[in-house]
Amino acid sequence: MTQIEQNTANAAAEQDRMGVVSSGVPATASNSTGLAFVPSDIPKLAGVDPQSLLDRIAAGELLREVGESYGVSQPAVSQYIAKHVPKDVWARVRELSIAARLERSTQDMELAADPLILARARESARLWMWRAERELPHLYGAKPSTAIQVNGQDGMSVQIVSYANNGAAPQSDADD
């Protein structure tokens, strides 16, 4: 779950606890207490199976796109999911969603018919790689490690080698 989604979910939970009434003001606005308002279009999602939302998001649809199909805002979808879906399930759906978006971006680059479409696909791929590295560092972040190699029989020649474990070649700190 992104920091924004976490903050939104926390604000919704706090509002439920305090009994704050929805005002229709976008979720990013706040009142004098600093609490975000709950979107007024959440009731439109009543009766919607949360699993159907999760399936679409896991396939790579954005919350905005899902919301548009139900005639609700992105914050409404986010808060509905936060209220009806366990955090561990949502975390797994986010992993699948980002993987789907990365795959789609790669496919778009391969199928690009002209330089402009290729440039757009490349920028989309960069955005999703950046988000993946930050939102899911355990899956997509560089995992540095260091190895010490002792050369020679006397053990006097020591070489420190750093590996990024992200497909890059090892980089040596010592002169060859």
RACOR-V488160 format. One record per backbone hydrogen bond with DSSP energy under -1.0 kcal/mol. CO is the residue of the C=O (numbers start at 1). NH is the residue of the N-H. If there is no record, write none. Layout:
BEGIN
co=CO nh=NH
co=CO nh=NH
END
This chain:
BEGIN
co=2 nh=6
co=3 nh=7
co=4 nh=8
co=5 nh=9
co=6 nh=10
co=7 nh=11
co=8 nh=12
co=9 nh=13
co=10 nh=14
co=11 nh=15
co=12 nh=16
co=13 nh=17
co=14 nh=18
co=15 nh=19
co=15 nh=20
co=26 nh=29
co=29 nh=37
co=31 nh=34
co=35 nh=31
co=39 nh=42
co=41 nh=44
co=42 nh=45
co=43 nh=46
co=45 nh=48
co=49 nh=52
co=49 nh=53
co=50 nh=54
co=51 nh=55
co=52 nh=56
co=53 nh=57
co=54 nh=58
co=55 nh=59
co=56 nh=61
co=57 nh=60
co=62 nh=66
co=63 nh=67
co=64 nh=68
co=65 nh=69
co=67 nh=72
co=73 nh=77
co=74 nh=78
co=75 nh=79
co=76 nh=80
co=77 nh=81
co=78 nh=82
co=79 nh=83
co=80 nh=84
co=81 nh=85
co=86 nh=90
co=87 nh=91
co=88 nh=92
co=89 nh=93
co=90 nh=94
co=91 nh=95
co=92 nh=96
co=93 nh=97
co=94 nh=98
co=95 nh=99
co=96 nh=100
co=97 nh=101
co=98 nh=102
co=99 nh=103
co=100 nh=104
co=101 nh=105
co=102 nh=106
co=103 nh=107
co=104 nh=108
co=105 nh=109
co=106 nh=110
co=107 nh=111
co=114 nh=118
co=115 nh=119
co=116 nh=120
co=117 nh=121
co=118 nh=122
co=119 nh=123
co=120 nh=124
co=121 nh=125
co=122 nh=126
co=123 nh=127
co=124 nh=128
co=125 nh=129
co=126 nh=130
co=127 nh=131
co=128 nh=132
co=129 nh=133
co=130 nh=134
co=131 nh=135
co=132 nh=136
co=136 nh=139
co=136 nh=140
co=137 nh=141
co=145 nh=163
co=147 nh=161
co=149 nh=159
co=151 nh=157
co=157 nh=151
co=159 nh=149
co=160 nh=173
co=161 nh=147
co=162 nh=171
co=163 nh=145
co=164 nh=143
co=171 nh=162
END
